[in-house]
Amino acid sequence: MKVVIDPLDGTSSFIAKDYKVATILVGLLYKDKPVFGFVGSPFYSMDSDNIFLFFNLTNLGVYRIEIDTKGNIIQTKQFNKTSYKEKIKNSEKYIISRSNYSSISKKCI
């Protein structure tokens, strides 16, 4: 069992005070295969004061939890893995952060 942690993904953006893209990432590997992933986005509020947490459990799908300023869970949502796969099946999309974009990234695209 291995745990992978990025305590501040988006460090350059965070330093530049672009807090919406700064996240906390945690991954859990079992026999070198991912079984759990967590993304905490404490600075991204979607125009509210609430905090959003996202996590994935292998074979169970992706979930979002919305927490209010008092620590109460006010909404949970499960994203349907199959419908998401269908939406991206025939499209190629590349997501690269502004701070990590380079000539090497451009060649890969």
ABEGO torsion letter per residue (X at the ends): XBBBBBABBGAAAAAAGBAAABBBBBBBBBGGBBABBBBBBAABAGGBABBBBBBBBBGAEBBBBBBBAAGBBABBBBBBAAAAAAAAAABBBBBBBAAABBAAAAAAX
